Amino acid sequence: MLNELSLGEQVKFLKIQMAAKDFGQNNKYTMEYPNAEQDGKGDAARHMYWNARMTQEQPSRP
């Protein structure tokens, strides 16, 4: 899938991935539940953030 993206789109994808990882490690759920980063509320928050950002940045395809 990444091979179908332009270099600029790939860079954007990787930036979103890094931001999602940071969000998953530094949010209210991981602050309250330090072990929640993996398969917990922190992980769910990371997935929610990543999916929302990817939806916002979908490349336009013909």
N, CA and C of each residue as an Amber inpcrd file, in Angstrom:
protein
   186
   0.8190000  -1.1830000   0.0000000   0.0000000   0.0000000   0.0000000
   0.8660000   1.2510000   0.0000000   1.9080000   1.2590000   0.8130000
   2.7790000   2.4410000   0.8590000   3.4410000   2.7050000  -0.4780000
   3.7070000   1.6460000  -1.2450000   4.3410000   1.8190000  -2.5500000
   3.4680000   2.6010000  -3.5150000   2.1660000   2.6120000  -3.2860000
   1.2450000   3.3390000  -4.1570000   1.2050000   4.8260000  -3.8370000
   1.7840000   5.2230000  -2.7060000   1.7790000   6.6180000  -2.2960000
   2.9910000   7.3440000  -2.8560000   2.8300000   8.6340000  -3.1100000
   3.9740000   9.4470000  -3.5080000   4.9070000   9.6000000  -2.3180000
   6.1080000  10.0570000  -2.5600000   7.0690000  10.2500000  -1.4690000
   6.5100000  11.2150000  -0.4310000   5.8760000  12.2890000  -0.8720000
   5.2820000  13.2510000   0.0560000   4.1930000  12.6310000   0.9070000
   3.3790000  11.7730000   0.2890000   2.3180000  11.0960000   1.0300000
   2.9030000  10.0950000   2.0220000   3.9950000   9.4340000   1.6390000
   4.6510000   8.5020000   2.5520000   5.2080000   9.2310000   3.7710000
   5.8070000  10.3930000   3.5560000   6.3410000  11.1930000   4.6630000
   5.1990000  11.6150000   5.5800000   4.0860000  12.0480000   4.9950000
   2.9170000  12.4550000   5.7810000   2.4070000  11.2830000   6.6200000
   2.3460000  10.0860000   6.0190000   1.9140000   8.8790000   6.7200000
   2.8230000   8.6040000   7.9120000   4.1410000   8.6820000   7.7050000
   5.0820000   8.4030000   8.7890000   4.9860000   9.4390000   9.9070000
   4.7330000  10.6930000   9.5540000   4.5610000  11.7340000  10.5820000
   3.3100000  11.4570000  11.4110000   2.2470000  11.0350000  10.7410000
   1.0110000  10.6920000  11.4640000   1.2630000   9.4940000  12.3680000
   1.9990000   8.5050000  11.8700000   2.3210000   7.3270000  12.6740000
   3.0840000   7.7240000  13.9370000   4.0790000   8.6020000  13.7980000
   4.8630000   9.0340000  14.9590000   4.0070000   9.8440000  15.9350000
   3.1300000  10.6940000  15.3990000   2.2480000  11.4830000  16.2640000
   1.2800000  10.5770000  17.0160000   0.7750000   9.5430000  16.3450000
  -0.1440000   8.6020000  16.9990000   0.5720000   7.8430000  18.1060000
   1.8000000   7.4310000  17.8500000   2.5640000   6.7300000  18.8850000
   2.7790000   7.6370000  20.0880000   3.1310000   8.8850000  19.8440000
   3.3190000   9.8390000  20.9390000   2.0150000  10.0490000  21.7010000
   0.9130000  10.2010000  20.9610000  -0.3920000  10.3740000  21.6080000
  -0.7380000   9.1550000  22.4510000  -0.4290000   7.9650000  21.9460000
  -0.7180000   6.7340000  22.6870000   0.0920000   6.6090000  23.9620000
   1.2380000   7.2530000  24.0030000   2.0900000   7.1830000  25.1920000
   1.8330000   8.3180000  26.1620000   1.2630000   9.4040000  25.6760000
   1.1010000  10.6080000  26.5030000  -0.3270000  11.1300000  26.4380000
  -1.2380000  10.3950000  27.0300000  -2.6140000  10.8660000  27.0950000
  -3.1630000  10.5720000  28.4870000  -4.3530000  11.0310000  28.7580000
  -4.8860000  10.8980000  30.1150000  -5.0250000   9.4460000  30.5430000
  -5.2530000   8.5350000  29.5930000  -5.4180000   7.1370000  29.9640000
  -4.1010000   6.5050000  30.3940000  -3.0180000   6.8140000  29.6930000
  -1.7360000   6.2370000  30.0950000  -1.1890000   6.9310000  31.3310000
  -1.6080000   8.1530000  31.5870000  -1.2020000   8.8250000  32.8260000
  -1.8850000   8.1590000  34.0220000  -3.1740000   7.8340000  33.8670000
  -3.9350000   7.1970000  34.9500000  -3.6160000   5.7080000  35.0720000
  -3.3610000   5.0590000  33.9380000  -3.1070000   3.6180000  33.9030000
  -1.8180000   3.3670000  33.1180000  -0.6660000   3.4240000  33.7680000
   0.6110000   3.3280000  33.0580000   0.7750000   2.0820000  32.1950000
   0.1130000   0.9940000  32.5180000   0.2380000  -0.2260000  31.7230000
  -0.7890000  -0.2970000  30.5920000  -1.5200000   0.7880000  30.3500000
  -2.5880000   0.7880000  29.3540000  -2.0980000   1.0660000  27.9430000
  -0.7990000   1.2800000  27.7600000  -0.2840000   1.5960000  26.4310000
  -0.4430000   0.4110000  25.4710000  -0.3140000  -0.7970000  25.9720000
  -0.4650000  -1.9910000  25.1480000  -1.7950000  -2.6740000  25.4730000
  -2.6550000  -2.7640000  24.5040000  -3.9430000  -3.4470000  24.6430000
  -4.7960000  -2.9010000  25.7800000  -4.7650000  -1.6180000  25.9550000
  -5.5830000  -0.9800000  26.9730000  -6.1930000   0.2980000  26.4200000
  -6.6290000   1.1620000  27.3110000  -7.2610000   2.4090000  26.8880000
  -6.2900000   3.3200000  26.1440000  -5.0260000   3.3110000  26.5390000
  -4.0330000   4.1180000  25.8400000  -3.8440000   3.6420000  24.4140000
  -3.8370000   2.3270000  24.2160000  -3.7040000   1.7580000  22.8780000
  -4.9340000   2.0940000  22.0450000  -6.0960000   2.0200000  22.6480000
  -7.3330000   2.3750000  21.9390000  -7.3130000   3.8510000  21.5400000
  -6.8130000   4.7060000  22.4220000  -6.7140000   6.1330000  22.1090000
  -5.7600000   6.3550000  20.9440000  -4.6530000   5.6120000  20.9180000
  -3.6880000   5.7320000  19.8190000  -4.3370000   5.3420000  18.4940000
  -5.0560000   4.2300000  18.4890000  -5.7240000   3.7920000  17.2670000
  -6.7830000   4.7960000  16.8180000  -7.5290000   5.3390000  17.7520000
  -8.5480000   6.3340000  17.4240000  -7.9040000   7.5550000  16.7820000
  -6.8210000   8.0330000  17.3840000  -6.1230000   9.2080000  16.8560000
  -5.5900000   8.9180000  15.4560000  -4.9180000   7.7700000  15.2830000
  -4.3250000   7.4220000  13.9960000  -5.3970000   7.3190000  12.9110000
  -6.4980000   6.6280000  13.2130000  -7.5690000   6.4820000  12.2250000
  -8.1800000   7.8250000  11.8460000  -8.3770000   8.6850000  12.8190000
  -8.9460000  10.0040000  12.5250000  -8.0100000  10.8080000  11.6300000
  -6.7220000  10.8030000  11.9460000  -5.7440000  11.5540000  11.1470000
  -5.6060000  10.9800000   9.7370000  -5.6120000   9.6700000   9.6140000
  -5.4990000   9.0600000   8.2950000  -6.7300000   9.3790000   7.4440000
  -7.8880000   9.4310000   8.0690000  -9.1060000   9.7760000   7.3540000
  -9.0380000  11.2160000   6.8630000  -8.5080000  12.0980000   7.6910000
  -8.3740000  13.5030000   7.2970000  -7.3910000  13.6740000   6.1520000
  -6.3800000  12.8500000   6.0880000  -5.3030000  13.0240000   5.1190000
  -5.3540000  12.0410000   3.9580000  -6.4880000  11.4390000   3.7080000
  -6.5870000  10.4800000   2.6050000  -6.1470000  11.1240000   1.3060000
  -5.2360000  10.4520000   0.5820000  -4.8520000  11.0040000  -0.7270000
  -6.0120000  10.8830000  -1.6900000  -6.1400000  11.8560000  -2.5630000
  -7.2080000  11.7910000  -3.5390000  -6.7730000  10.8710000  -4.6690000
  -7.6330000   9.9750000  -5.0180000  -7.3730000   9.0200000  -6.1000000
  -8.4330000   9.1960000  -7.1780000  -8.0270000   9.0420000  -8.4280000
  -9.0010000   9.2050000  -9.5330000 -10.0410000   8.1120000  -9.5470000
